Amino acid sequence: MIRNVAVYCASANGVDPAYRSAAEELGRELAQRSIGIIYGGANVGLMQAVASSSLALGGRVVGVIPEVLVDLEVAHRDLSELHITSSMHTRKEMMAQLADAFLVLPGGFGTLEELFEVLTWQVLKIHQKPIVLININGFYDKLLSFLDHCVEHGVLKQRNRELLIVVSGVDEVFAQLEI
């Protein structure tokens, strides 16, 4: 049963307004389904959009932010809970422990690092939680092509490549997770 999802996404809005729209839609949909959000705790970019849109509908939003980023990313102070950790490692560990699934919106280095870490953990059987990449307007097309390239060149097993669930929009997330 999925009660809480970790949402990984950018601390910026990006150039395509569809990214922020998708983040807001995801936040609203999760609130309407009474599914809590576990996210990076920031009050900027797509992270803020997901959190604030859920909170506006009475959703439960838990932020997990390392002390070093509290001022840099302007920690969101209106959350259901805000956990301040000592490091990025403890942040990611706490987010993964609290989540029943992982959802990934457009993002940069941090988002990619979080995505690949939970994928690696799944391959290593540290968890068996679903990981859904929300490929808004083809944002992740080149990354997905690269993963296929890795399979073709024998450095990534096809069965591991298939662990990543890919959808093109927020509406498809809930059908994939059956929630």
ChimeraX attribute file (.defattr): number of C-alpha atoms within 10 A of each C-alpha:
attribute: neighborCount
match mode: 1-to-1
recipient: residues
	/A:1	8
	/A:2	15
	/A:3	15
	/A:4	21
	/A:5	24
	/A:6	25
	/A:7	26
	/A:8	27
	/A:9	28
	/A:10	25
	/A:11	22
	/A:12	18
	/A:13	21
	/A:14	15
	/A:15	8
	/A:16	11
	/A:17	9
	/A:18	13
	/A:19	26
	/A:20	23
	/A:21	17
	/A:22	21
	/A:23	31
	/A:24	21
	/A:25	19
	/A:26	25
	/A:27	30
	/A:28	23
	/A:29	20
	/A:30	24
	/A:31	22
	/A:32	13
	/A:33	12
	/A:34	17
	/A:35	19
	/A:36	23
	/A:37	30
	/A:38	28
	/A:39	28
	/A:40	32
	/A:41	29
	/A:42	26
	/A:43	22
	/A:44	18
	/A:45	19
	/A:46	26
	/A:47	29
	/A:48	27
	/A:49	26
	/A:50	29
	/A:51	34
	/A:52	22
	/A:53	20
	/A:54	27
	/A:55	19
	/A:56	11
	/A:57	15
	/A:58	14
	/A:59	24
	/A:60	20
	/A:61	28
	/A:62	24
	/A:63	26
	/A:64	26
	/A:65	28
	/A:66	20
	/A:67	16
	/A:68	13
	/A:69	17
	/A:70	17
	/A:71	10
	/A:72	10
	/A:73	18
	/A:74	14
	/A:75	23
	/A:76	22
	/A:77	12
	/A:78	14
	/A:79	17
	/A:80	15
	/A:81	15
	/A:82	20
	/A:83	16
	/A:84	19
	/A:85	18
	/A:86	12
	/A:87	13
	/A:88	17
	/A:89	10
	/A:90	15
	/A:91	21
	/A:92	20
	/A:93	12
	/A:94	16
	/A:95	25
	/A:96	22
	/A:97	11
	/A:98	16
	/A:99	20
	/A:100	20
	/A:101	22
	/A:102	24
	/A:103	23
	/A:104	21
	/A:105	28
	/A:106	26
	/A:107	22
	/A:108	14
	/A:109	10
	/A:110	13
	/A:111	19
	/A:112	17
	/A:113	13
	/A:114	18
	/A:115	21
	/A:116	12
	/A:117	14
	/A:118	22
	/A:119	23
	/A:120	15
	/A:121	14
	/A:122	18
	/A:123	15
	/A:124	10
	/A:125	10
	/A:126	11
	/A:127	16
	/A:128	15
	/A:129	19
	/A:130	19
	/A:131	22
	/A:132	23
	/A:133	22
	/A:134	25
	/A:135	19
	/A:136	20
	/A:137	13
	/A:138	14
	/A:139	16
	/A:140	18
	/A:141	12
	/A:142	10
	/A:143	12
	/A:144	17
	/A:145	11
	/A:146	12
	/A:147	17
	/A:148	16
	/A:149	13
	/A:150	15
	/A:151	16
	/A:152	12
	/A:153	10
	/A:154	10
	/A:155	10
	/A:156	14
	/A:157	14
	/A:158	14
	/A:159	10
	/A:160	13
	/A:161	16
	/A:162	9
	/A:163	17
	/A:164	17
	/A:165	15
	/A:166	19
	/A:167	17
	/A:168	15
	/A:169	17
	/A:170	22
	/A:171	14
	/A:172	14
	/A:173	19
	/A:174	13
	/A:175	10
	/A:176	13
	/A:177	14
	/A:178	9
	/A:179	12
